[in-house]
Each structure stands twice: as structure tokens, then as C-alpha cells.
Amino acid sequence: MKRIYIAGPYSADNVIDVLANMRRGMKLATKVFKGGFAPFCPHLDFHYSLMVEEGEDFTVDDYYQYSMAWLEASDAVLLLPNWQASTGAMAEVDRAYELGIPVFGHYEALVAWDKDPTSMADGKRP
């Protein structure tokens, strides 16, 4: 089962947009899971903040480091729409390219690559 990192916007200027970003990330991760892959979805990380003890907390940098560790162990990255609006997603895409991890802009391209790894696009960024 290939490990797929879901990258895209999480934070936003207001809670409604944050929740919409989380929903998009979780929905794509669910589609990826149903498609036979093992997704890592940073949009589910809020659970950790809900479970820490009183007075404890995680920093944004803690989350970035944690997510990057999973990205580095992934077989591919799948991007959410509007991923370019996310500083974190931009850094994740850069890191994936540094490591030679394939990056896909659409689920269908991921599926095609899974069936035939030689079907990769010409290497341009999505």
C-alpha cells in the first residue's frame, strides 16, 4: 500500500475557512484511502491539540516538523486545490522535489502513476 501525503491549505483568516480547508483535506484523504492507498492527512492533526493536558500545547513548528517527517516517508504527494496559497504546502512540495518524491495535482494522475509509474508527467510542478 503506497503512502500518500495530502498537502494543501489548512490555516486561514477565519474559523469558517479553516474548517472548510480541513474538510477538503479530510475528504481527499478519505478518497485516497478508499482508492487503496495509505494517506497521511495533516488536516486531522487538530486532534493532538484536543488531547494534551491542561497547560501543555504544541507549537506550529511542532506540527510542521511532525508533518515533514511523514512527508519524507511518503511514496507520493497529492495536492489539494489552491495549494499555492499555503506556505506550508509550498515548503512540502519543495521538499518532495528535493527528495524525488512524485507530486500530483489530481487524484486521477496519482491513480495512473500507481498503475504505471512510467506514466509520470514531464516533471513540471503541478
C-alpha positions in Angstrom: 0.0 0.0 0.0 1.6 3.3 -1.1 1.8 6.1 1.4 0.3 9.3 0.1 0.8 12.7 1.8 -2.1 15.2 1.4 -0.8 18.7 1.0 -2.8 21.9 0.9 -4.1 24.9 2.8 -5.0 24.4 6.5 -5.0 27.8 8.2 -7.0 30.8 7.1 -8.1 34.2 8.3 -11.2 32.9 9.9 -12.6 29.8 11.5 -15.1 29.1 8.7 -12.3 28.9 6.1 -10.1 26.8 8.4 -12.9 24.3 8.8 -13.5 24.3 5.0 -9.8 23.6 4.4 -9.9 20.8 7.0 -13.0 19.3 5.3 -11.3 19.4 1.9 -8.2 17.7 3.2 -10.1 15.0 5.1 -12.4 14.3 2.1 -9.5 13.9 -0.2 -7.7 11.6 2.3 -10.8 9.5 2.5 -11.0 9.2 -1.3 -7.3 8.2 -1.3 -7.9 5.6 1.4 -10.9 4.2 -0.4 -8.7 4.0 -3.5 -6.4 1.6 -1.8 -3.7 3.9 -0.6 -2.5 4.9 2.9 -3.0 8.6 3.2 -1.3 10.9 5.7 -3.6 13.9 6.3 -2.3 16.9 8.3 -5.8 18.2 8.4 -6.5 15.7 11.1 -3.7 16.9 13.4 -6.1 19.1 15.4 -6.9 16.0 17.5 -3.5 16.3 19.2 -4.2 19.8 20.5 -7.5 18.5 21.9 -5.8 15.7 23.8 -2.9 17.4 25.5 -3.0 18.0 29.3 -4.0 21.4 30.7 -1.2 23.8 30.3 0.5 21.8 27.6 0.4 22.7 23.9 2.1 22.1 20.6 3.6 24.9 18.6 3.1 25.4 14.9 6.7 24.4 14.4 6.0 21.1 16.2 3.3 20.4 13.7 5.4 21.4 10.7 8.3 19.1 11.8 5.9 16.2 12.5 4.2 16.6 9.1 7.5 16.9 7.3 8.7 13.6 8.9 5.7 11.9 7.4 6.1 13.6 4.0 9.7 12.4 3.9 8.5 8.8 4.4 5.8 9.1 1.8 5.7 7.5 -1.7 3.9 10.5 -3.3 2.3 13.8 -2.5 -1.2 14.7 -3.6 -2.1 18.4 -3.7 -5.4 20.0 -2.7 -6.8 22.8 -4.9 -5.3 26.2 -4.1 -2.2 24.6 -2.6 -0.1 27.5 -3.7 -1.9 29.7 -1.2 -0.3 27.7 1.6 3.2 28.5 2.8 3.4 25.0 4.4 2.2 23.2 1.3 4.8 25.2 -0.8 7.5 24.0 1.6 6.2 20.5 1.4 6.2 20.5 -2.4 9.8 21.9 -2.4 10.9 19.1 0.0 9.2 16.4 -2.1 11.0 17.6 -5.2 14.3 17.7 -3.3 13.8 14.0 -2.3 12.5 12.9 -5.7 9.0 12.1 -4.3 6.4 12.4 -7.1 3.9 15.2 -6.6 0.4 15.1 -8.2 -2.1 17.8 -8.7 -5.1 15.5 -9.3 -6.2 12.2 -7.8 -6.6 10.7 -11.3 -2.9 11.3 -12.0 -2.0 9.5 -8.8 -4.0 6.5 -9.8 -2.5 6.4 -13.3 1.0 6.6 -11.7 0.1 3.8 -9.3 -0.9 1.6 -12.2 2.1 2.6 -14.3 4.9 4.6 -12.7 6.3 5.5 -16.2 3.1 7.5 -16.7 4.5 10.4 -14.7 4.1 13.8 -16.3 7.1 15.6 -17.7 8.4 16.5 -14.2 6.9 20.0 -14.2 5.3 21.2 -11.0 1.5 20.8 -10.9 
